[in-house]
Amino acid sequence: MKTSVIITTKNRESCFYEALHSVLEQSYLPNEIIVIDDGSDVEKNLTSDSAIQIKYLYNVESIGVAAARNMGIEKAIGDVIFFLDDDDIWLKDHVKNHVHEHLNNRILLCFSQKNIFFNDSGNILRTTSAQDINVVDIFDVNFIGSPSGVSLKKNIFKNINKFDVILKALEDYELWLRIIQYFGVTSVSCLDKVTINYRVSQTNSGNISHNIENHIAAKQHILYVHRDNKEKLSRLRRYLNFCVLKTIHRISYFKMLEYYFHNLFFSRKMIRLIVPYKLLNIFGVYST
């Protein structure tokens, strides 16, 4: 079983090399690493003493993370594809644990648990725990999470499209929605092991994942794409509204309140947003 790792990066030099090093230090080495540098100011000159082939693709102009990941998928030789964002770090058995799950032909997507830590201090806020994916519904919550914790079999893209390039936010969640709708939740393996350190920032860093307009546009687009699923559309709308609210919460508490009163809805997860973002962080709570 061949494995490919796709790392997307843009202008985060120090974080990127931490991420790359975590792949090169895996106990089970992938067959290749594909780095999609999506418009960094300076092109990288990657060399490695490792036996792993590193393919470096540089986009002079940014095409967006969805299109960048799709570019990596198209170039990948692996039967199983891993994703890694340039600010996250794998623990040494990440690939090994995922490959073990993929030996089961029924499994098309595997995700694992993560330590959420502050970029500024390195302190771990919390560690996620496995959920019963036969009970929770992907329309209510993104229980799969970040692509950095996900691996999937490449042949699924014979049946469904890759990441939706229209989306500048929530593109991962929208793909997970389609995978589960098409193949069913039995095709997903929830690995009850922590294999990734997931980085968050205490400050407004200008990260694209903090862009409010991108999230609002993504909410509208995803609702349109999935409009025919009338049975679950209202639940999807409620969750997407929470995603927008959470993004605004990181940036402005008062703008979050304004958005909420314009889009009245209730979700139990909203209770944590009553507390301002930085205050939540002090108590070791991250609003994701």
Residue frames as qw, qx, qy, qz and C-alpha x, y, z in Angstrom:
[[0.000, 0.888, 0.461, 0.000, 0.00, 0.00, 0.00],
 [0.444, 0.267, 0.003, 0.855, 1.62, 3.23, -1.18],
 [0.232, -0.808, -0.439, 0.318, 1.17, 6.42, 0.82],
 [0.341, 0.489, 0.121, 0.794, 1.40, 10.09, -0.18],
 [0.282, -0.642, -0.421, 0.575, 1.54, 13.10, 2.13],
 [0.244, 0.682, 0.306, 0.618, 0.29, 16.46, 0.86],
 [0.357, -0.530, -0.314, 0.702, 1.53, 19.53, 2.73],
 [0.220, 0.806, 0.321, 0.446, 0.02, 22.88, 1.76],
 [0.507, -0.477, -0.189, 0.692, 1.94, 25.98, 2.78],
 [0.271, 0.773, 0.207, 0.535, 2.11, 29.73, 2.33],
 [0.082, 0.709, -0.228, 0.663, 4.44, 32.18, 4.07],
 [0.707, -0.635, 0.185, -0.252, 4.83, 30.22, 7.31],
 [0.519, 0.583, -0.613, 0.124, 8.46, 29.23, 6.99],
 [0.091, -0.414, 0.794, -0.435, 9.27, 28.15, 10.54],
 [0.731, 0.014, 0.453, -0.510, 6.00, 26.29, 11.04],
 [0.819, 0.436, -0.250, -0.277, 6.37, 24.56, 7.68],
 [0.420, 0.494, -0.743, 0.166, 9.75, 23.06, 8.52],
 [0.383, -0.219, 0.732, -0.519, 8.38, 21.77, 11.83],
 [0.826, 0.235, 0.206, -0.469, 5.54, 20.10, 9.93],
 [0.709, 0.528, -0.456, -0.106, 7.89, 18.64, 7.31],
 [0.080, 0.473, -0.816, 0.324, 10.27, 17.34, 9.99],
 [0.605, -0.098, 0.592, -0.524, 7.38, 15.57, 11.73],
 [0.884, 0.360, -0.048, -0.294, 6.70, 13.64, 8.50],
 [0.537, 0.582, -0.599, 0.117, 10.36, 12.72, 7.98],
 [0.109, -0.392, 0.786, -0.465, 10.50, 11.39, 11.56],
 [0.833, -0.086, -0.005, -0.547, 7.56, 8.99, 11.17],
 [0.550, -0.314, 0.771, -0.067, 8.02, 5.41, 12.38],
 [0.621, 0.371, 0.665, 0.185, 6.32, 4.29, 9.13],
 [0.102, -0.436, 0.268, 0.853, 7.65, 6.44, 6.32],
 [0.634, 0.627, 0.278, -0.358, 5.38, 7.49, 3.44],
 [0.756, 0.262, 0.409, 0.439, 6.42, 6.86, -0.14],
 [0.344, 0.415, 0.198, 0.818, 6.38, 10.53, -1.04],
 [0.115, -0.655, -0.386, 0.639, 5.80, 14.02, 0.29],
 [0.290, 0.575, 0.441, 0.625, 4.14, 16.54, -2.02],
 [0.207, -0.512, -0.288, 0.782, 4.60, 20.16, -0.94],
 [0.228, 0.717, 0.480, 0.452, 2.21, 22.63, -2.55],
 [0.290, -0.352, -0.183, 0.871, 3.62, 26.09, -1.92],
 [0.193, 0.731, 0.624, 0.197, 0.63, 28.25, -2.70],
 [0.182, 0.857, 0.154, 0.456, 2.11, 31.66, -3.46],
 [0.626, -0.616, -0.108, 0.466, 4.72, 32.19, -0.74],
 [0.103, 0.964, -0.145, -0.199, 6.75, 35.36, -1.15],
 [0.009, 0.672, -0.725, -0.148, 9.95, 33.31, -1.43],
 [0.895, 0.176, -0.348, -0.219, 10.25, 29.98, -3.25],
 [0.705, -0.557, 0.435, -0.061, 11.75, 27.20, -1.10],
 [0.499, 0.529, -0.684, -0.064, 14.78, 25.11, -1.96],
 [0.837, -0.356, 0.274, -0.313, 13.96, 21.76, -0.37],
 [0.515, 0.423, -0.743, 0.053, 16.66, 19.15, 0.12],
 [0.788, -0.426, 0.263, -0.358, 16.57, 16.08, 2.32],
 [0.033, 0.462, -0.886, 0.002, 18.81, 13.20, 3.28],
 [0.661, 0.059, 0.621, -0.417, 15.73, 11.03, 3.69],
 [0.240, 0.024, 0.885, 0.399, 14.88, 8.22, 1.27],
 [0.314, 0.669, 0.621, -0.260, 11.43, 9.77, 0.86],
 [0.322, 0.353, 0.431, 0.766, 10.84, 11.53, -2.43],
 [0.000, -0.647, -0.365, 0.669, 9.86, 15.18, -1.92],
 [0.305, 0.518, 0.530, 0.599, 7.97, 16.83, -4.78],
 [0.128, -0.521, -0.261, 0.802, 7.88, 20.61, -4.50],
 [0.232, 0.596, 0.584, 0.501, 5.28, 22.53, -6.51],
 [0.182, -0.380, -0.217, 0.881, 5.35, 26.32, -6.35],
 [0.206, 0.772, 0.561, 0.217, 2.40, 28.47, -7.36],
 [0.295, 0.210, -0.013, 0.932, 3.50, 32.00, -8.23],
 [0.383, -0.284, 0.024, -0.879, -0.02, 33.19, -7.45],
 [0.290, -0.009, 0.837, -0.463, -2.17, 31.60, -4.76],
 [0.394, -0.132, -0.693, -0.589, -4.96, 29.35, -6.00],
 [0.662, -0.391, 0.133, -0.625, -6.46, 28.67, -2.56],
 [0.344, -0.375, 0.834, -0.215, -6.09, 25.73, -0.20],
 [0.809, 0.239, 0.442, -0.306, -8.85, 23.63, -1.84],
 [0.719, 0.669, -0.168, -0.086, -7.29, 23.85, -5.30],
 [0.069, 0.698, -0.700, 0.134, -3.80, 23.37, -3.83],
 [0.581, -0.196, 0.754, -0.237, -4.85, 20.13, -2.11],
 [0.830, 0.448, 0.247, -0.223, -6.54, 18.99, -5.32],
 [0.451, 0.763, -0.462, -0.039, -3.29, 19.61, -7.19],
 [0.207, -0.503, 0.816, -0.193, -1.52, 17.38, -4.69],
 [0.759, 0.105, 0.569, -0.298, -4.16, 14.65, -5.04],
 [0.758, 0.625, -0.047, -0.181, -3.74, 14.66, -8.82],
 [0.324, 0.716, -0.611, 0.093, 0.05, 14.28, -8.50],
 [0.548, -0.456, 0.634, -0.300, -0.07, 11.63, -5.75],
 [0.488, 0.258, -0.807, -0.211, 1.03, 8.06, -6.46],
 [0.137, -0.138, 0.848, -0.493, -0.30, 6.77, -3.14],
 [0.331, -0.388, -0.821, -0.257, -3.25, 4.47, -2.58],
 [0.391, -0.750, -0.478, 0.236, -3.75, 6.34, 0.70],
 [0.267, 0.608, 0.007, 0.748, -3.44, 10.12, 0.86],
 [0.453, -0.570, -0.442, 0.524, -2.58, 12.10, 3.98],
 [0.138, 0.836, 0.131, 0.515, -3.02, 15.86, 4.42],
 [0.573, -0.448, -0.311, 0.612, -0.95, 18.13, 6.65],
 [0.076, 0.970, 0.119, 0.196, -1.37, 21.87, 7.10],
 [0.570, 0.497, -0.338, 0.560, 1.91, 23.71, 7.46],
 [0.187, -0.601, 0.394, -0.670, 1.25, 24.79, 11.05],
 [0.882, -0.325, 0.112, -0.322, 0.42, 21.34, 12.46],
 [0.047, 0.568, -0.817, 0.090, 2.73, 18.58, 13.69],
 [0.883, -0.060, -0.390, -0.254, 2.36, 14.81, 13.52],
 [0.611, -0.545, 0.557, -0.139, 3.39, 12.50, 16.34],
 [0.041, -0.506, 0.806, 0.306, 5.73, 9.72, 15.22],
 [0.277, 0.107, 0.954, 0.044, 3.14, 6.93, 14.76],
 [0.460, 0.454, 0.140, -0.750, 0.56, 8.95, 12.82],
 [0.523, 0.399, -0.563, -0.501, 1.12, 7.26, 9.44],
 [0.142, 0.135, -0.976, 0.094, 1.60, 3.82, 10.99],
 [0.280, 0.258, 0.735, -0.561, -1.70, 3.97, 12.88],
 [0.543, 0.483, 0.006, -0.687, -3.66, 5.21, 9.87],
 [0.405, 0.370, -0.755, -0.359, -2.19, 2.63, 7.48],
 [0.066, 0.008, 0.965, -0.254, -3.21, -0.11, 9.89],
 [0.451, 0.418, 0.486, -0.621, -6.83, 1.09, 9.65],
 [0.516, 0.556, -0.280, -0.588, -6.69, 1.25, 5.85],
 [0.000, 0.224, -0.962, -0.155, -5.74, -2.43, 5.62],
 [0.367, 0.425, 0.764, -0.318, -9.46, -2.94, 6.10],
 [0.194, 0.218, 0.622, 0.727, -10.84, -2.57, 2.56],
 [0.098, -0.760, -0.637, -0.081, -14.10, -1.21, 3.93],
 [0.304, -0.766, -0.153, 0.545, -12.36, 1.85, 5.42],
 [0.505, 0.659, 0.262, 0.492, -12.05, 4.79, 3.01],
 [0.031, 0.769, -0.167, 0.616, -11.36, 7.60, 5.48],
 [0.699, -0.365, -0.478, 0.387, -9.55, 7.53, 8.82],
 [0.002, -0.790, 0.144, -0.596, -9.18, 10.35, 11.33],
 [0.648, -0.174, -0.579, 0.463, -7.41, 10.50, 14.67],
 [0.377, -0.867, -0.301, 0.122, -7.40, 12.59, 17.84],
 [0.456, 0.586, -0.111, 0.661, -5.30, 15.69, 18.48],
 [0.432, -0.514, -0.331, 0.663, -3.64, 17.84, 21.10],
 [0.186, 0.878, 0.248, 0.365, -4.75, 21.45, 20.64],
 [0.610, -0.411, -0.148, 0.661, -1.92, 23.80, 21.58],
 [0.069, 0.966, 0.069, -0.241, -1.13, 27.51, 21.54],
 [0.695, 0.554, -0.049, 0.456, 1.41, 28.68, 19.00],
 [0.030, -0.868, 0.212, -0.448, 2.41, 31.49, 21.35],
 [0.467, -0.638, 0.515, -0.330, 3.21, 29.39, 24.42],
 [0.395, 0.267, -0.876, -0.076, 3.20, 25.76, 23.33],
 [0.343, -0.058, 0.738, -0.578, 0.78, 24.95, 26.15],
 [0.172, -0.221, -0.895, -0.348, -1.71, 22.18, 25.34],
 [0.435, -0.190, 0.073, -0.877, -5.25, 23.47, 25.78],
 [0.774, -0.040, 0.466, -0.426, -6.96, 20.14, 25.57],
 [0.060, -0.209, 0.919, 0.328, -6.93, 16.76, 23.89],
 [0.678, 0.063, -0.222, -0.698, -9.83, 15.54, 21.78],
 [0.424, -0.116, 0.877, -0.194, -11.41, 12.18, 22.46],
 [0.078, -0.068, -0.861, -0.498, -13.03, 9.66, 20.15],
 [0.550, 0.115, 0.235, -0.793, -16.78, 9.90, 19.54],
 [0.503, 0.221, 0.835, -0.006, -19.23, 7.19, 18.60],
 [0.109, 0.257, -0.424, -0.862, -19.59, 8.11, 14.93],
 [0.143, -0.318, -0.883, -0.313, -22.62, 5.86, 14.64],
 [0.154, -0.679, -0.622, 0.358, -24.45, 8.20, 17.04],
 [0.044, -0.648, 0.016, 0.760, -23.27, 11.68, 16.04],
 [0.601, 0.649, 0.447, 0.131, -24.29, 13.08, 12.65],
 [0.505, 0.003, 0.227, 0.833, -21.94, 14.95, 10.29],
 [0.010, 0.673, 0.411, 0.615, -24.80, 17.38, 9.60],
 [0.492, -0.836, -0.237, -0.052, -24.76, 18.41, 13.27],
 [0.409, -0.826, 0.344, 0.179, -21.02, 18.65, 13.86],
 [0.610, 0.634, -0.474, 0.025, -17.74, 18.20, 12.02],
 [0.826, -0.496, 0.263, -0.049, -16.61, 15.23, 14.10],
 [0.887, 0.280, 0.027, 0.366, -13.86, 14.42, 11.58],
 [0.402, -0.806, 0.058, 0.430, -12.09, 17.75, 12.03],
 [0.076, 0.829, -0.381, -0.403, -9.01, 19.17, 10.38],
 [0.840, 0.477, -0.247, -0.074, -7.45, 17.56, 7.26],
 [0.126, 0.666, -0.692, 0.247, -4.17, 17.26, 9.19],
 [0.473, -0.235, 0.770, -0.358, -5.71, 14.39, 11.12],
 [0.816, 0.353, 0.251, -0.384, -7.26, 12.71, 8.07],
 [0.116, -0.319, 0.819, 0.463, -6.15, 10.07, 5.58],
 [0.737, 0.372, 0.296, -0.480, -8.27, 8.69, 2.77],
 [0.639, 0.071, 0.680, 0.352, -8.08, 6.24, -0.09],
 [0.009, 0.359, -0.355, -0.863, -7.44, 8.01, -3.39],
 [0.003, -0.189, -0.861, -0.472, -9.89, 5.86, -5.32],
 [0.104, 0.615, 0.650, -0.433, -12.87, 7.56, -3.64],
 [0.120, 0.593, -0.103, -0.790, -12.41, 10.37, -6.15],
 [0.013, 0.064, 0.845, 0.531, -13.59, 8.06, -8.91],
 [0.121, -0.574, -0.807, -0.065, -17.05, 8.51, -7.41],
 [0.151, -0.913, -0.323, 0.198, -17.05, 12.00, -5.91],
 [0.375, 0.815, -0.095, 0.431, -15.37, 15.30, -6.69],
 [0.583, 0.004, -0.419, 0.696, -12.34, 16.52, -4.77],
 [0.185, -0.501, -0.393, 0.749, -12.32, 19.65, -2.57],
 [0.257, 0.837, 0.464, 0.133, -14.75, 22.32, -3.78],
 [0.511, 0.081, 0.028, 0.855, -12.51, 25.11, -5.10],
 [0.118, -0.733, -0.296, -0.601, -15.27, 27.70, -4.74],
 [0.638, -0.735, -0.228, -0.008, -14.93, 27.47, -0.97],
 [0.313, 0.634, -0.420, 0.569, -12.37, 29.58, 0.87],
 [0.293, -0.342, 0.669, -0.592, -13.48, 28.18, 4.23],
 [0.716, 0.003, 0.535, -0.449, -15.07, 24.93, 5.45],
 [0.607, 0.458, -0.524, -0.384, -13.89, 23.15, 2.29],
 [0.130, 0.232, -0.950, 0.163, -12.77, 20.18, 4.37],
 [0.403, 0.165, 0.686, -0.583, -16.11, 19.84, 6.18],
 [0.660, 0.434, -0.054, -0.611, -17.99, 19.99, 2.87],
 [0.480, 0.379, -0.769, -0.187, -15.88, 17.12, 1.47],
 [0.068, -0.068, 0.924, -0.369, -16.47, 15.03, 4.60],
 [0.571, 0.280, 0.348, -0.689, -20.22, 15.64, 4.15],
 [0.685, 0.438, -0.348, -0.467, -20.13, 14.27, 0.61],
 [0.271, 0.327, -0.904, 0.051, -17.96, 11.27, 1.53],
 [0.229, 0.055, 0.842, -0.485, -20.34, 10.17, 4.28],
 [0.628, 0.370, 0.171, -0.662, -23.43, 10.83, 2.19],
 [0.636, 0.460, -0.504, -0.360, -22.07, 8.75, -0.71],
 [0.497, 0.268, -0.818, 0.108, -20.23, 5.94, 1.08],
 [0.739, -0.542, -0.343, -0.206, -21.90, 5.92, 4.50],
 [0.333, -0.809, 0.393, -0.283, -20.44, 6.34, 7.98],
 [0.942, -0.210, 0.258, 0.051, -19.32, 2.69, 8.00],
 [0.756, 0.519, -0.049, 0.395, -16.57, 3.70, 5.55],
 [0.021, 0.815, -0.297, 0.497, -15.04, 5.96, 8.24],
 [0.770, -0.220, -0.487, 0.348, -12.68, 4.89, 11.01],
 [0.251, -0.888, 0.134, -0.362, -12.37, 7.00, 14.15],
 [0.704, 0.181, -0.533, 0.432, -8.94, 6.24, 15.61],
 [0.560, -0.809, -0.137, -0.115, -8.94, 6.57, 19.39],
 [0.748, -0.228, -0.016, 0.622, -5.31, 7.68, 19.50],
 [0.009, 0.952, -0.042, -0.304, -3.71, 11.12, 19.63],
 [0.787, 0.121, 0.328, 0.509, -1.43, 11.41, 16.60],
 [0.341, 0.609, 0.209, 0.685, -1.33, 15.15, 15.90],
 [0.261, -0.504, -0.317, 0.760, -0.50, 18.45, 17.59],
 [0.206, 0.722, 0.515, 0.412, -2.93, 21.03, 16.22],
 [0.348, -0.118, -0.169, 0.914, -1.78, 24.65, 16.48],
 [0.011, -0.859, -0.475, -0.192, -4.05, 27.59, 17.32],
 [0.333, 0.317, -0.146, 0.876, -3.26, 31.23, 17.94],
 [0.215, -0.589, -0.572, 0.528, -4.22, 33.44, 20.86],
 [0.002, -0.527, 0.046, 0.849, -4.07, 36.48, 18.63],
 [0.640, 0.684, 0.260, -0.234, -5.80, 37.65, 15.46],
 [0.550, -0.357, 0.528, 0.540, -3.12, 36.52, 13.05],
 [0.387, 0.556, -0.315, -0.665, -4.85, 37.32, 9.77],
 [0.276, -0.055, 0.948, 0.146, -5.13, 33.59, 9.15],
 [0.345, -0.039, -0.555, -0.756, -7.52, 32.85, 6.29],
 [0.367, -0.337, -0.867, 0.007, -9.42, 30.49, 8.61],
 [0.134, -0.474, -0.514, 0.702, -10.36, 33.58, 10.66],
 [0.059, 0.004, -0.338, -0.939, -11.89, 35.43, 7.69],
 [0.384, 0.325, 0.609, -0.613, -15.53, 36.18, 8.48],
 [0.545, 0.489, -0.173, -0.658, -16.63, 36.90, 4.90],
 [0.316, 0.302, -0.868, -0.237, -15.16, 33.59, 3.70],
 [0.080, 0.109, 0.935, -0.327, -17.17, 31.69, 6.31],
 [0.458, 0.442, 0.357, -0.684, -20.42, 33.47, 5.52],
 [0.516, 0.480, -0.457, -0.542, -19.93, 32.81, 1.79],
 [0.179, 0.191, -0.965, -0.025, -19.05, 29.19, 2.54],
 [0.312, 0.229, 0.757, -0.526, -22.21, 28.75, 4.62],
 [0.557, 0.504, 0.068, -0.657, -24.37, 30.03, 1.78],
 [0.441, 0.454, -0.679, -0.372, -22.62, 27.89, -0.84],
 [0.028, 0.098, -0.983, 0.154, -22.76, 24.66, 1.20],
 [0.429, 0.335, 0.602, -0.584, -26.45, 25.17, 1.95],
 [0.575, 0.528, -0.203, -0.592, -27.08, 25.65, -1.77],
 [0.306, 0.373, -0.854, -0.194, -25.08, 22.55, -2.78],
 [0.087, -0.079, -0.967, 0.226, -26.92, 20.39, -0.23],
 [0.404, 0.017, 0.106, -0.908, -30.33, 22.03, -0.67],
 [0.666, -0.024, -0.566, -0.486, -31.97, 18.79, -1.85],
 [0.444, -0.110, -0.827, 0.326, -31.34, 17.07, 1.48],
 [0.334, -0.582, -0.141, -0.728, -34.43, 18.67, 2.97],
 [0.790, -0.459, -0.407, -0.006, -34.56, 16.29, 5.93],
 [0.718, -0.367, -0.185, 0.561, -31.23, 17.55, 7.31],
 [0.347, 0.605, 0.118, 0.707, -30.99, 21.03, 5.82],
 [0.355, -0.859, -0.056, -0.365, -32.18, 22.87, 8.94],
 [0.817, -0.522, 0.075, 0.233, -29.62, 21.03, 11.09],
 [0.697, 0.216, 0.149, 0.667, -26.88, 21.83, 8.58],
 [0.075, 0.788, 0.120, 0.599, -27.90, 25.50, 8.62],
 [0.595, -0.796, -0.006, -0.113, -27.73, 25.56, 12.42],
 [0.836, -0.294, 0.131, 0.444, -24.24, 24.04, 12.47],
 [0.534, 0.430, 0.180, 0.705, -22.93, 26.35, 9.73],
 [0.176, -0.876, -0.096, -0.439, -24.32, 29.34, 11.60],
 [0.739, -0.655, 0.070, 0.143, -22.41, 28.14, 14.65],
 [0.776, 0.066, 0.168, 0.604, -19.22, 27.89, 12.54],
 [0.228, 0.699, 0.134, 0.665, -19.64, 31.50, 11.41],
 [0.479, -0.840, -0.059, -0.247, -20.41, 32.60, 14.96],
 [0.849, -0.397, 0.074, 0.342, -17.30, 30.82, 16.26],
 [0.618, 0.325, 0.141, 0.702, -15.12, 32.55, 13.67],
 [0.041, -0.796, -0.094, -0.597, -16.49, 35.99, 14.58],
 [0.715, -0.692, -0.099, -0.013, -16.05, 35.14, 18.27],
 [0.802, -0.111, 0.012, 0.587, -12.28, 34.86, 17.77],
 [0.374, 0.370, 0.154, 0.836, -12.14, 38.37, 16.33],
 [0.164, -0.269, 0.116, -0.942, -14.88, 40.46, 17.93],
 [0.013, 0.275, 0.880, -0.388, -17.23, 39.54, 20.77],
 [0.298, 0.483, 0.301, -0.766, -19.65, 42.34, 19.92],
 [0.411, 0.333, -0.544, -0.651, -19.77, 41.50, 16.20],
 [0.163, -0.047, -0.985, -0.017, -20.55, 37.93, 17.23],
 [0.164, 0.416, 0.684, -0.576, -23.55, 39.13, 19.26],
 [0.364, 0.479, -0.116, -0.790, -24.71, 41.25, 16.32],
 [0.336, 0.195, -0.811, -0.437, -24.51, 38.26, 13.96],
 [0.037, -0.185, -0.955, 0.230, -26.39, 36.08, 16.39],
 [0.253, 0.486, 0.502, -0.669, -29.31, 38.48, 16.78],
 [0.430, 0.455, -0.338, -0.702, -29.59, 38.70, 12.99],
 [0.595, 0.169, -0.738, -0.269, -29.60, 34.90, 12.66],
 [0.562, -0.385, 0.484, -0.548, -31.42, 33.68, 15.75],
 [0.828, 0.074, -0.539, -0.137, -30.82, 29.98, 16.35],
 [0.603, -0.633, 0.409, -0.263, -29.94, 27.74, 19.27],
 [0.809, 0.246, -0.517, 0.135, -27.14, 25.21, 19.69],
 [0.770, -0.621, -0.091, 0.114, -25.82, 23.86, 22.98],
 [0.741, 0.072, 0.001, 0.668, -22.29, 24.54, 21.73],
 [0.116, 0.762, 0.112, 0.627, -23.13, 28.26, 21.75],
 [0.607, -0.773, -0.180, 0.019, -23.00, 28.35, 25.54],
 [0.735, -0.274, 0.044, 0.619, -19.20, 28.46, 25.51],
 [0.369, 0.451, 0.240, 0.776, -19.31, 31.52, 23.22],
 [0.311, -0.897, -0.289, -0.122, -20.95, 33.57, 25.95],
 [0.594, -0.666, 0.141, 0.429, -17.42, 33.96, 27.33],
 [0.324, 0.876, -0.288, -0.210, -15.00, 36.14, 25.27],
 [0.880, 0.371, -0.281, 0.094, -12.41, 34.18, 23.28],
 [0.333, 0.567, -0.572, 0.491, -9.29, 35.25, 25.19],
 [0.507, -0.424, 0.482, -0.575, -10.97, 34.56, 28.51],
 [0.974, 0.052, -0.007, -0.220, -11.90, 31.08, 27.32],
 [0.701, 0.489, -0.445, 0.267, -8.25, 30.52, 26.46],
 [0.120, -0.599, 0.572, -0.548, -7.17, 31.42, 29.99],
 [0.730, -0.213, 0.479, -0.439, -9.31, 28.55, 31.29],
 [0.271, -0.258, 0.898, 0.231, -7.89, 26.15, 28.75],
 [0.560, 0.503, 0.637, -0.168, -10.92, 26.13, 26.49],
 [0.071, -0.212, 0.530, 0.818, -10.75, 26.59, 22.73],
 [0.521, 0.337, 0.273, -0.735, -13.93, 27.49, 20.95],
 [0.411, 0.262, -0.712, -0.505, -13.71, 24.82, 18.23]]
